[in-house]
Amino acid sequence: MKMISKIAGLGLGLIFTISSVFAQSLADAKKAIEDEQYQKAKSMLKNLTVTQADKDENFFFLGWVYLKQDYSDSAKTAFNKGIAVNSKSALNYAGLGAVAHVEKDNAGATNNFNQAITLAVKKDGKPFLYVGLAYLFPPHGSSVGPNGPTIAPADADAAIAVLNKGIVVSPKDAELFVALGDAYRSQLKSTDAYTQYSAALTLDPKSAAANVAEGVLWRFADNFEDSEKQFQAALAIDPNYGPAYREWAETDLRWAYKDPVTHDAKIKQAVDNYKKYISLTDYSVESQMRYADFLIDAKDYVTLQKVGTDLSASAKSNLRVYRYIAYAALENKDYVAGLAAINKWVNEAGPKRIIPRDYLVKGRLEMGNKNDSLGVMDLRKALELDTTQVDLYGDIAKSLYASGKYVEAGDAYKTFVEKSRQAKLGDYFREGLSYYLAYDQQSTAATATTAGAKTAKPDSTLLIKADTAFSYVEHKAPTPNITVVLYHAYVKDLEESDRNNIKGLAKPYYEQYIQLVTAKGAPDDKTKASLANAYVYLGTYAQYKEKDEAKALDLYTKARDNDPNNAQVKYYFAKKAAGKSK
């Protein structure tokens, strides 16, 4: 990703002051919005709301720019001013509905959208268009996936319904068809999306936006060649259409990871195209933040942290830059800087803007900073916000295990192996080990006395859970694992509370353990201690169950050879010596 870091040279140091000598028509402002030149559009629209203060459209498009820049409060103010100018402004009611939607105010969104449609002038499809586009705005706190922000299926359905009504009203408006295609694309209905984009291009062959939208559709189908052709077609229509370069860069990035042979060349091309995109925008904080989104996809966290840190120094910076700093710092193992950034974001952004990944990153940063208890709390918050994040149970389980909370660790591992596709046999083993250690922990506590009273007995169901987990590993493993066999033996051993009434539940496991160890050659000291335990169990079984004193002596002797300090070995031979002296 060294090539990507070269874009960092386009950072805040190159932000320039845009000339105030802009054309002041609404059409020019709308073109600037389409080109993602939001600062330029905002300057023009602010001027228009003064020089043409009686036109409600000016206030609507100013609010729309604010909304696209993630400033919903400013957007709401602009839309309300538009309604003050014209109480029947359908567009500004659509805008207020969009604000309510991103703020998860479903009732407010529905009321304002309905008002916008009711006020729509005959044959004017624009209120329908912007209500549809509003439904496609991701709400604050929505998750982000590899194909962009996640649009709820119900929102996509609502967008499709209102856009189709708009097409009935204004059947020759290409923008309605592009938006309808986007709605279908969010539902992964590629054929329907393609039909709408094609219809848009039939109505307006010079639509750069429709060509780009079709190119994005091909990208998600991994048809990169046709994707490029559509971006080139858009640029042939409008060589300065920045979004074409942005989508082309993101296509190159996806192509690079899909095709290792062309990886380096495509990364370079992605960088070049993104440079071109930024050069065609206004170097605003917002375009820099769009670049930060690109860096997340590119996994270039070193550059991302630098860009985020530089952006945070700007007085005009959006608070969201602290999310970028935190995400990057986690990957760069800069836990102190990451925690400072994520805490600022979570504490100041407000609950409507927080997504599950924020708590995931916060939890992992806290764990990296050796504060596991807080880390677990935040990982659980991430799960509360998004129950599909089942992989988090693995992180939670590791932390609980490290903290000696073995029952909770076992439960977390159990959920992880049941729900996550990332679970491996080792996680099943750790589930069993956690439950075994939990029982052992409770058993040790039960032997202690407090004011002469014993504590509660250990929970025997923990042994059953451990037994089940170890059995699963043994069944699935291609070859026997010495450690698993040993701990399974320990579990079966604990199930026999009375050695004098031994049943032999652990016998086959200890025998297998001895066989596996001796086949490997001379054991180390730690293994010798475990071997001694195995021989002691088998010796006890021979003595009390089989009534074979000679066999018991042989097995205890082997136990002594491995660990002469084993307490049961000492007891056996001391008792043996005492019997002979009599």
Secondary structure, 3 states (H helix, E strand, C coil): CCCHHHHHHHCHHHCCCCCCCCCCCHHHHHHHHHCCCHHHHHHHHHHHHHHCCCCHHHHHHHHHHHHHCCCHHHHHHHHHHHHHHCCCCHHHHHHHHHHHHHCCCHHHHHHHHHHHHHHCCCCCCHHHHHHHHHHCCCCCCCCEECCEECCCHHHHHHHHHHHHHHHHHCCCCHHHHHHHHHHHHHCCCHHHHHHHHHHHHHHCCCCHHHHHHHHHHHHHCCCHHHHHHHHHHHHHHCCCCHHHHHHHHHHHHHHHHHCHHHHHHHHHHHHHHHHHHHHHCCCCHHHHHHHHHHHHHHCCHHHHHHHHHHHHCCCCCCCCHHHHHHHHHHHCCCHHHHHHHHHHHHHHHCHHHCCHHHHHHHHHHHHHCCCHHHHHHHHHHHHHHCCCCCCHHHHHHHHHHHCCCHHHHHHHHHHHHHHCCCCCHHHHHHHHHHHHHHHHHHHHHHHCEECCEECCCCCCHHHHHHHHHHHHHHHHCCCCCHHHHHHHHHHHHHCCCCHHHCCCCCHHHHHHHHHHHHCCCCCCHHHHHHHHHHHHHHHHHHHHCCCCHHHHHHHHHHHHHHCCCCHHHHHHHHHHHHHHHC
